[in-house]
Amino acid sequence: MNVLIDKFDVFAGGFWLTLQICLLAAIGALILGAVVAVLRISPVPPLRAVGTGYVNIFRNLPLTVVMFFAAFGLPALGSNADFLRIPGLDLIFSRLGTDLPYFRFALIALVLYTAAFVCEALRSGVNAVPAGQAEAARSLGLTFGQNLRYVVLPQSWKASVVPLGSVIIAMIKNSALVGFFGVVGDLSQTADQLTSAEGHAFVPVAIGISIGYLIMTVPLGALLDHIEKRQAVAR
Amino acid sequence: MNQQSSVLYDVPGPRQRRITLISSIAATFVLIAGAYFLVYRPLEEKGQFSMDLWGPLVDPSNEYFSQVWDRIGYGFKNTLIAAALAILSSLVVGTLLAVLRIQLKHLGRRRFTGLAAPMSYLARGLTTVLSAITRICVEVFRGLPVVITIFFVARGFPEFGISFETLWYLVIGLTIYNSVVIAEILRSGMEGLPNGQAEAAAAIGLSPLQTTRLILLPQAFRIMLPALISQLVVVLKDTSLGFIISYEETLNIGKQIIGVLDNPIQVYIVIGLMFILVNYSLSKLAQYVQHRLSRGRKTAGTPAQNPPPATLTAQAEGTGGI
């Protein structure tokens, strides 16, 4: 069990790096997912087709394939994903600015993949609003913007917050994959490093790594359960 | 889509239709221009459309063509084998786990009055401990990433002197995660059933186990069938994680091909298309089954069952795993 105490800083560092990538990917995926959702419900058919195509492609690809694309396809195109070296942001998330591009590649893959699920969660929320609500708003004379802002979105938000939460939980779990795509020092790569290269006992390392992930996923899941129960009562 | 637009927009009039048409044309133009400059041009500049790179994959007269597709076929077969084994074993284990948890819940309510006092306390304590253990197992394995579970299985089993082929590590890892998810899907399906079902079963003298087996489980399977099929998609996608323990599935084969031919983009496009094709048909099947089920329920005139909680269905819709 000594490795847990001796190497505490390694575990903590891994946790922090995983948390960083999760935060950035969650922000990115929420933004991109919202854009795709807008495309999918827009009145213009070609834009709708693009949204639908995006969702169908990324929902049916394994994340592994997306990661491979990002980690091997982008370099083949000569890209280092340098546009992600956002000044200011890379002070907090130091990995964004490093010369090794794997953190950025992993981030791109995670965002692209998760955005498809975010889009579906948002769209299912809008679909859950009874058609009569928007119709009533229109017959009251509300404009499209007012309709969205005062009638549709507040209700759809309620219906999509739980699915969105489970998408984010799934994304945290998916982020474990980045350690196998060249990102050094996150929780999963730490597990590999400590057990194989440094030859520490397996069980304590496994416990440490598991705790790292469970800290992030279990409370979030409990919170979602709570919200869901409250909503069920309110309805 | 029609239903979608009817929620947010009025039926368009002539002016609105004209605006839509004009903006459609503009959007198409912008999209084609964007695709040309952002996708086609960079690919062309890097020579990614050359037959040297695509030939082995699409040109039957290429010297590598048959070899490459033999390998891909072999990898795809391995993927399907792993997925089939994983889904079967997770269904079996998941069902058992769901039944076990429901049974423990029933036992927890019993007072064991027929037994002597110490024995009854022992029985009650045992039930509580067992249900706590299953609960913790479910929470832990649902919260751990599948990658990590597979990795732990592959690293941990040899540590304790148990070693198999890599296929079995992958299957065990996938089973641990997916059986827990399936157990939760089934359990919530059983708990969502109207109380009258279990009460009626008790009234005609079925034991709790019989109630679960004969009354609750079949109905839960039926309600949860779409969610279960979606879980199939998740498993199929997750088998691609086999590459981290060097199981020879499709992606691993793809990596080997790239090692020889050095055409990553082309190989991943082909493999990606294969995955999309299979998974898309599976999702469509799930949708069709759901449609059939909801129609069947309406015509039978039975009361609508409680819908499964959104957390679980969302998880089962392919976000649960990778």
Interface residues (C-beta under 8 A of the other chain):
Chain A: I41 P43 V44 P45 P46 L47 R48 V50 N56 I57 R59 N60 L61 P62 L63 T64 V65 F68 F69 F72 G73 A76 L77 G78 F117 E120 A121 V126 N127 V129 A131 A134 R138 F144 N147 L148 V152 A159 V162 P163 G165 S166 V167 A170 I172 K173 N174 S175 A176 L177 F180 L187 S188 A191 D192 T195 S196 F202 V203 A206 I209 S210 Y213 L214 T217 V218 G221 L224 D225 E228
Chain B: M1 Q3 Q4 S5 S6 V7 L8 Y9 D10 P12 T20 S23 S24 A27 T28 L31 P42 L43 K46 Q48 E139 V140 R142 G143 L144 P145 V146 V147 I148 F151 F152 R155 G156 E159 V233 K237 D238 S240 L241 F243 I244 L251 G254 K255 I258 P264 I265 Y268 I271 G272 F275 I276 N279 Y280 S283 P309 A310 T311 A314 Q315 E317 G318 T319 G320 G321 I322
